Amino acid sequence: MPVRKDCSRALHILTKYKRQLDEKTDKSFRNAVDKLINTLESQLFSSLMDVLEVYEVTLTGNNKEFTSEQASDSVNIYHSGSNISPGNQSLSKPLSPDCVSIKGEWEYLDIILKRDSTAVGGFGFSIAGGIDNPITDVDHGIYVTRIAPNGCADRDGKLRVDDQILSVNDISLEHVTNMEAVKTLRQAGNQLHLVVRRFVGNTGVATPDRTVVQHSPSYRSPEVMSDLEDSGSTPIWYEVQLRKPRSNYGLGFSIAGGQDVENENFPSTGIFITRISPGGLADLDGRIMPGDQLMQVNEIDLSHATHEEAVRILRNAGDIVNLVLTRQQVESFDEPGSLEHSTNAESTRKYQLSSNRKLS
């Protein structure tokens, strides 16, 4: 088949070209070459080539009796980790001559977000991905994973969860690490010019009467993104509501950090929980832990707040306090294959800093 031969030839040329690259070659370019080689060598790409062969034979009419049984030797489709065998209903009938292939469609948008330089908080969205923490084996893009309610991005209304951010203020976010993307966003100032890519179409096979939808390999629903956020080194997000029995009652935890505080013990300039007061509201609730980062208080973003601003917001939060926090999961090798949250004394002491402020 011409397409498969072209792909094999392209892979051979790319592999040969990669060996000629040296350390002086731009890192992002070398990463792009590696990404393309990995894609051409992947099981998913090979399966797509097999499917294309089946479609060509069927749609061109060269062999109208071509059935799934005849395709079983060459077609082995994987979707979401499940093997769809030729005996499954989805491949149990030959494709109709009037079927047409629907390719995935993408739209590209320019989004400008502006924030008041005197306002507390950032732009109100979170990201995941990068070449060091890819969403999938063949997709190293930077994706929006969360829009903070009533934040800058939410009020603007254009940015959506699952949008891929291609550039920020004309700086490319393709083939970069997660930390490089975060650094670019944090150094962007009070205005972001984002170029984003959004999946809007379908891929699959359509008949005049119905459409069988199969998402593009790089498309993820918000639910899947949440699952990915809860694994590995990406922090998990959770919400806690604390209700004070009376107005002068404390929340039962101490904080440290802030945009105006630089300390090597903190992974970022955010607001972190340093201590849970025994018998306090947070202790009785049981979910908040030392080391958790406080992201929002009553929908006010604290990701770029100073220490004093965070203290003021918490003290003026009222009797019902809704908190959004993140927690970095840490691998534990106490038992083979187990993943547990780090709660030992050493990790707790890491956040017991002299700059903390008690809110109990």
C-alpha atoms as one frame of an Amber mdcrd trajectory, in Angstrom:
protein
   0.000   0.000   0.000   1.475   3.418  -0.996   0.662   5.137   2.312   2.303
   2.419   4.420   5.373   2.434   2.166   5.593   6.215   2.439   5.379   6.002
   6.234   8.098   3.356   6.383  10.323   5.457   4.160   9.657   8.554   6.291
  10.563   6.620   9.447  13.815   5.424   7.860  14.768   8.961   6.783  13.904
  10.460  10.186  15.884   7.803  12.073  18.899   8.400   9.844  18.539  12.168
  10.228  18.293  11.907  14.039  21.698  10.190  14.193  23.215  13.230  12.478
  21.924  15.682  15.104  24.326  16.863  17.792  23.944  18.531  21.185  24.093
  21.981  19.577  20.816  21.337  17.782  17.839  23.142  19.302  16.346  21.008
  22.087  12.743  21.628  21.043  13.582  20.556  17.478  15.204  17.325  18.686
  12.155  16.658  20.865   9.894  17.190  17.850  11.884  14.673  15.797  11.717
  12.145  18.651   7.981  12.670  18.991   7.420  12.052  15.275   9.570   8.898
  15.311   7.713   7.567  18.367   4.400   8.223  16.641   5.404   6.368  13.472
   6.666   3.420  15.554   3.630   3.245  17.853   1.093   0.409  17.929  -1.718
   2.937  17.533  -0.282   4.318  14.286   0.231   0.801  12.913  -3.377  -0.063
  13.765  -4.601   3.090  12.020  -2.711   2.053   8.899  -4.424  -1.350   9.081
  -7.827   0.310   9.381  -7.023   2.559   6.420  -6.224  -0.517   4.335  -9.585
  -2.051   5.252 -11.413   1.161   4.331  -9.611   1.482   1.000 -10.416  -2.071
  -0.043 -14.062  -1.605   0.938 -14.732   1.912  -0.320 -13.017   1.519  -3.684
 -15.083  -1.567  -4.413 -12.103  -3.720  -5.360 -13.365  -6.468  -3.096 -17.002
  -6.007  -2.042 -17.024  -9.330  -0.199 -14.258  -8.191   2.101 -15.434  -8.971
   5.660 -14.085  -8.643   9.146 -13.035 -12.309   9.128 -10.746 -11.655   6.175
  -9.343  -8.619   7.966  -8.578 -10.482  11.165  -5.005 -11.272  10.173  -4.102
  -7.630   9.699  -6.476  -5.597  11.853  -6.075  -5.351  15.616  -7.645  -2.178
  16.954  -6.996  -0.797  20.421  -9.232   1.848  21.943  -8.928   3.051  25.530
  -6.846  -0.005  26.347  -9.454  -2.520  25.161  -8.825  -5.006  22.377 -11.680
  -4.970  19.839 -11.425  -8.369  18.214 -12.884  -9.245  14.792 -15.564 -11.240
  16.570 -16.943  -8.148  18.301 -20.143  -6.641  16.988 -18.387  -3.474  15.877
 -16.515  -5.434  13.170 -18.914  -8.315  12.616 -20.350  -6.922   9.354 -18.665
  -5.696   6.177 -18.625  -1.940   5.767 -21.413  -0.616   3.577 -20.367   0.898
   0.216 -22.079   4.189   1.142 -20.028   4.685   4.326 -17.733   7.689   4.382
 -14.752   8.378   6.617 -15.113  11.398   8.869 -11.818  12.976   9.891 -11.359
  14.818  13.144 -11.739  18.584  12.854  -9.892  21.154  14.917 -10.389  24.850
  15.352  -7.683  27.298  16.316  -8.472  30.278  18.502  -6.726  33.427  19.685
  -7.695  34.156  23.284  -6.573  37.237  25.194  -6.885  37.196  28.980  -6.270
  40.353  31.001  -6.099  40.669  34.755  -6.001  43.716  36.977  -2.480  44.234
  38.288  -3.928  45.129  41.694  -6.228  42.091  41.894  -5.465  38.993  43.936
  -4.925  35.722  42.072  -3.832  34.497  38.666  -5.639  33.852  35.406  -7.834
  31.112  36.856  -6.913  27.947  34.967  -4.683  24.905  35.443  -2.629  22.905
  32.953  -1.164  19.424  32.551   1.044  17.652  30.015   4.476  18.294  28.543
   7.265  16.098  27.193   8.215  15.053  30.732   4.634  14.296  31.831   2.695
  13.450  28.648  -1.059  12.960  28.574  -0.545   9.916  26.315   2.500   8.138
  24.891   2.223  10.077  21.629   0.760  13.374  22.860   3.123  15.726  24.689
   0.969  18.844  24.409   0.011  21.274  27.172  -3.703  21.028  27.999  -6.119
  23.012  30.132  -7.329  20.730  32.934  -9.409  23.075  35.054 -11.109  26.472
  34.887 -11.431  28.119  38.314 -15.012  29.298  38.969 -15.329  33.096  38.683
 -11.656  33.376  37.793 -10.252  35.462  34.951 -10.568  32.679  32.339 -14.051
  31.725  33.548 -15.314  35.306  33.316 -13.849  35.682  29.827 -15.656  32.501
  28.778 -13.545  31.525  25.768 -11.000  29.071  27.210 -12.258  25.528  27.878
 -11.071  22.397  29.623  -9.214  20.121  27.134  -8.029  23.043  24.992  -4.424
  22.548  23.906  -2.295  25.654  24.449   0.042  26.062  21.483   1.652  29.365
  22.448   1.647  32.082  25.110   2.512  35.638  24.044   4.157  34.244  20.884
   6.239  31.737  22.894   5.621  28.182  21.691   4.440  25.594  24.231   4.880
  22.694  21.824   7.599  20.199  22.797   8.285  21.775  26.213   8.330  20.320
  29.718   5.504  20.946  32.167   7.725  23.201  34.279   8.780  25.217  31.221
   5.109  25.789  30.377   4.312  26.857  33.950   7.303  29.216  33.975   6.228
  30.791  30.674   2.710  31.396  31.987   3.932  32.844  35.287   6.302  35.254
  33.542   3.694  36.458  31.061   2.637  39.490  33.093  -0.936  40.728  33.358
  -1.991  39.811  29.821  -1.959  36.431  28.106  -2.271  36.031  24.353  -3.064
  32.346  23.967  -3.217  30.370  20.744  -5.217  27.217  21.479  -6.346  24.196
  19.511  -9.780  22.670  20.196 -11.232  19.401  18.924 -14.690  20.089  17.462
 -15.274  17.255  14.968 -15.670  13.506  14.948 -13.627  10.637  13.619 -15.172
   7.362  12.630 -17.524   5.938  10.017 -20.814   7.572   9.088 -23.786   6.324
   7.096 -26.634   8.481   5.736 -28.735   7.492   8.771 -26.341   7.544  11.701
 -22.855   8.435  12.844 -20.564   6.194  14.850 -18.400   8.536  16.868 -14.860
   7.659  17.875 -12.803  10.386  19.489  -9.527  11.470  17.986  -6.586   9.723
  19.687  -5.483  13.016  21.231  -8.938  13.955  22.528  -9.749  13.463  26.181
 -12.980  14.098  28.020 -12.842  16.122  31.256 -13.503  12.931  33.209 -10.444
  11.216  31.728  -8.350  14.296  32.385  -9.365  14.147  36.039  -8.220  10.539
  36.234  -4.888  11.474  34.737  -4.475  14.329  37.188  -4.865  11.874  40.047
  -1.922   9.719  38.982   1.838   9.982  39.062   3.446  13.290  39.900   0.515
  15.469  38.832  -1.279  16.918  41.906  -4.799  15.862  42.798  -7.486  18.496
  43.366 -10.089  18.280  46.107 -12.638  20.521  47.802 -13.394  20.909  51.508
 -16.190  22.863  53.180 -15.613  23.934  56.792 -18.518  25.301  58.877 -17.729
  27.408  61.918 -19.987  26.872  64.961 -19.580  30.593  65.715 -18.042  33.593
  63.975 -14.879  33.843  66.085 -14.082  30.134  65.680 -10.798  29.341  63.878
 -10.332  27.027  60.899  -7.764  24.894  62.698  -4.760  25.080  60.392  -1.672
  27.220  59.778  -0.361  28.468  56.436   2.943  29.640  54.978   4.212  30.864
  51.629   2.865  33.399  49.174   3.889  35.345  46.096   6.107  37.562  48.263
   7.833  34.644  50.031  10.803  32.757  48.589  11.807  29.565  50.385  13.527
  26.465  49.004  11.241  24.246  51.101   8.247  25.255  48.988   7.739  23.720
  45.517   6.219  27.027  44.326   5.236  30.487  45.577   1.743  29.320  46.520
   0.012  29.153  49.912   0.683  25.894  51.777  -0.804  24.187  54.828   1.915
  23.779  57.462   0.070  22.482  60.522  -3.296  21.002  61.517  -4.389  21.985
  65.035  -5.515  18.941  67.061  -9.259  19.075  67.693  -9.780  22.005  65.300
 -12.213  22.189  62.370  -9.689  20.923  59.818  -8.612  18.086  62.116 -12.214
  17.008  62.742 -12.933  17.087  58.996  -9.885  14.886  58.415  -9.141  15.642
  54.762  -6.632  18.509  54.871  -2.983  17.551  55.395   0.280  19.458  55.988
   1.922  20.142  52.625  -1.361  20.627  50.747  -1.472  23.769  48.610  -4.432
  26.092  49.150  -5.693  27.192  45.725  -9.039  28.887  46.437 -11.072  30.262
  49.337 -14.758  30.824  48.545 -13.866  30.873  44.813 -11.106  33.488  45.304
  -7.919  32.322  43.586  -4.865  32.223  45.885  -2.338  30.840  43.396  -0.675
  34.265  43.047  -1.649  35.818  46.391   0.837  37.246  48.858   0.978  35.832
  52.380  -0.864  38.802  53.910  -3.571  38.682  51.226  -4.161  34.990  51.905
  -4.434  35.598  55.666  -6.910  38.451  55.134  -9.057  36.407  52.744  -9.193
  33.455  55.142 -10.089  35.633  58.134 -12.882  37.354  56.190 -14.247  34.147
  54.677 -17.349  33.964  56.882 -18.897  31.063  58.763 -19.038  28.684  55.768
 -15.625  28.374  54.115 -15.235  26.512  50.803 -11.635  25.528  50.121  -9.998
  24.113  46.987  -6.646  22.402  47.611  -4.103  20.329  45.709  -1.933  17.503
  46.973   1.162  16.021  45.387   1.055  12.236  45.498   4.279  10.505  46.546
   5.191   6.917  45.745   5.617   4.635  48.738   7.631   1.446  48.383   6.455
  -0.083  51.667   4.401  -2.519  49.620   5.099  -3.478  45.994   3.004  -1.490
  43.567   1.357   0.669  46.227   0.764   4.401  45.934   0.220   6.197  49.227
   0.198   9.813  50.334   3.343  10.866  52.173   2.281  11.686  55.729   5.409
  10.772  57.689   7.090  13.096  60.145   9.861  14.078  57.738   7.485  15.300
  55.031   5.408  17.139  57.646   8.458  18.901  59.136   9.357  20.139  55.659
   6.430  22.546  55.862   6.817  23.555  59.521   8.432  26.887  58.696   8.975
  29.979  60.772   6.936  32.126  58.353   3.670  30.273  58.910   0.510  31.951
  60.168  -1.897  30.191  62.500  -5.603  30.329  61.629  -6.984  28.462  64.620
